[in-house]
Each structure stands twice: as C-alpha cells, then as structure tokens.
C-alpha cells in the first residue's frame, strides 16, 4: 500500500510542478488530492501535526514577505505535511528550499545577480523533489 501511496503522491507533486512552471499557479485540486492520498493508511494525529508544522511556516513566510510565497505553495506544503508527518514535512522543506537556493544561485551566476534578484522562481518543482525524496526516506521503500 505504501508503494501505491508513494506513486500517487509523486504523480500529483509532478503535476503541481508542471502547473507552477507553466502558469505560476497550483490548482486547488492538487493539494486536495495530496490530502486525500494522505488518508490512505493514515495515523491521524501525526498527519494533522504534520499538516500544521509544515504549512504554518510557509503561511508565516508568505505574510512576512508580503506574498512572495503564494497560497498554492502554502496549501501544497500543508497537504504534503499531512502525508509525511512532522519529520517528513520538515525534511521536505529543508530539501526543497535547499534545492531552490541552489537553483537560484545557478540562475544568478548564469544571468547575473541584479537581473535574478527580482525574478520569481516557481517553488513547487523544488518542493516536489524534496517531498518525493522525503517520502521514500521515511518509508524506506
């Protein structure tokens, strides 16, 4: 059952990534779908704690950065936290944001820091890679 859950989770994360790259938007159906995937073989308390522990920092960051982190990213991470729990959600956040930082640095070096400073990058692809890796690490499949 974990393999089915992992494959569905990965597919929706890839879909969210593609949507974020193309339209700079993550449709609400994707975090909702990820949430429902989290109901497969669920331990409710760790799932709910993961939802808040993973989503709340992104919500706070969105407020502090005046919207530079979008609502789609917040909902996506909250849903991923529901699937992964607290430790998996934190691992996804660390991996995803580290990859985003590396991507931004690479883009900055190749296009110039001044040009890149005000250029928005979609976060979902980086968070998706972090989520897929976190899922497989947590479940050791």
Secondary structure, DSSP 8 states (H G I E B T S, - for coil): -HHHHHHHHHHHHHHHHHHHHHHS---HHHHHHHHHHHTTT--HHHHHHHHHHHHHHHHHHHHHTTSSS-HHHHHHHHHHHHHHHHHHHHHHHHHHHHHHHHHHHHHHHHH-HHHHHT----SHHHHHHHHHHHHHHHHT-
